[in-house]
């Protein structure tokens, strides 16, 4: 047997953990929107957060770009009544 040691870089661990957290947030958001469309504020409450965090905001944008979520009011993305709806692609992904 060879003797030696293993060097693990903290940056690699941090990136892996970050990716896992992002994936978990995305899944939680999709599950929250599964039954009924939700506003960003309602999603935050469903996740148990107090306010809209950067992770949740990034996840919402990413899920929309990937086609898992869509706006309920497509022609007015900044409407105060805007909600997120799970798409058929999103339902299949869950």
Protein Blocks (a to p, Z undefined) as FASTA:
>chain_A
ZZddddddfklmmmmmmmmmmmmmmmmmmmmmmmpccdfklmmmmnopabdcfklmmmmm
mmmmnopaccfblmlmkbfkbccdddfklmmmZZ
